């Protein structure tokens, strides 16, 4: 089924904003493995799925916090929709989420640091605009964030072969 942008915008206007309790977040391992720019630059793709029976929409760039395996907060410097080694800032659009459908965010990070400012988060919390409850994603395996972490706005599609929907991605 093909929908026009006007039809999607009209549907989003009728749908309420999503809240964390309607959503689940998980690392998209297939796409996360593809986003690797070398020289220590990596990215994680996270799928944000609507697990409720109601349509809702996401817009903007989520807030981000990190926690260790014991649920202690870890300091992280987040730059929302900033240029990253692997991708450029992305357009901010409304993403309409039907039940069981997903939107995506990409978190860019470096594993190289000479100043000892690296963290190894086990959990990431995402904060939606106006929602007091975080959306939590478990990180399986060991992730090492050194220095600034960048996060994209909500995206309607995941990266494909390391390229974000607008075509930006690592040099081939």
N, C-alpha and C positions, 0 to 999 in steps of 0.2 A: 504494500500500500504506500503510495507516495502522498505526502502531505506538504502543502506549501508552507513557507515561513509564516505567512499571515495566519494560516489555520493553526499552526503550532503556537504562535503568539497569543491568539484568541483563546486557545485551550489553556495556556498557562495563566492567562488573566483570570479564568474561572477557577483554576485549581489553587489551593492554598500553598503557602511555602512549606517545604518539608521540615519536619522536626526530627531530632536524633532518634527518638523512640520509634519512628517509622522505618528506620534505615539500619543496614548492617554495612560494615566496612571490612575488606579483606585485601591482602596483597594479591595482585594479579601476577603470579609467578611467571607465566609465559611471556608477558610483555615486559616485566621488570628485567628479565635476563637479556632482553634485546637492547635496552637503553644503557649503553656503556660506551663512553667516549674515550676510554684509555686515560693514561696519566692520572689515574686515581679518581676520575669523575664518573659518578654513577647516578642512577635515578630509580625510584621505586614507583610503580604504577599501582594505585589503589582503586579497587572497584567499590563504589558506593551504591548498594542495591536497595530499592524500595521493597521492603518485606511486608508492607501493609496492604490492605485491599483497596486503598484509595490512591488516586493519582495526586501527585504534588509536584512542586518545582524547586530546583536549586538554582541559586544565582550568586555570583561573587566568588571571593577567595576565602576558604575556611581558615580560621585560626588553627594553630598547631601547638601542641605541647608533647613532651616526651617523658617516658617513665622507664625505670629499670625493672628487672624481673621481680623485685620486692615491692613494686608500686611506689617507689620514691621518685619525686620529680627530678628531672635532669635539666640543667640549663641548656637552652638551645636558642640560637639567634636565627629568627625566621624572617625572610624577605618575601613578602607576598607579591606574586606575579612580576618578579624581577628577572632581568636577563640572567641566564645560567650558562655555564660552559656548553651544556647539551641542548638547550632550547631557548628561544626568545619569549618575551612576554606574550601571553595568549589573549585573544579577545574575551571579554566578559559578556556572557550571554545567559539567557534563561535556559535551563535544561529541564524539559518536561519529563517526569519519571512516572511512567505507568507502573502498576503493580508488577513485581518481579523483574523490572528493568533496571539497568545500572547507568550511572554517570561515573566519571573518573577524575582523579586528581593525580598529578605527577609531582613527586618530591625529589628535587635534585640535591646532591650532596657530594662532598669530597672525602676520601679516606686518607688523604695526606695532610699531615700537620707537623710542623717542627716546634710548635709552641706548647704542646701538651694540652690542647683544648678539645680533645676528642671525647665523645660520649658513645656508649653502646646501648641504645634503647631497646627494650623488649616490647614496648607498647607505644603507639601514637594515639593521641586524642585529637579529634577534629572538632572545632567549634563552629556551628552555623550561626549566622547573623540573627541576633535576638533570641537564641535558644540557650537556656542555662545548662542543659544536659549535654555532655560531650558524646561524640560518636567514637568508639574505641576500636582500634585495629591492632591485632597481635602480629608482631614481626617474628616469623619463624627463621631460625638461623641467627647468625651474628651479623649485625649491621653496625658500622662504625661511621659516625658523623663527625667531621672535623671542620670547625669554622661555620660559616654561613650555610643555612639550609634554605632552599627556595621551594615555593609551592605554587602550582598553577591554580587558576580558577577552576570551577567545575567544568569538565569537558563532556560533550555528548558522546564521544567515541574514544576508545583507548588508542595509545600509540600503536602503530603497525610497523614492524621491523625497525623500531627505534625512532620513528617519526611521528610527531604530534599531528593532530587533525589539520592544522594550518600549513603543514609541510616542513616545520622546523624540526631539526633533529641533528644528531651527530654527523660530522662530515664522513662521507664514505670514501 
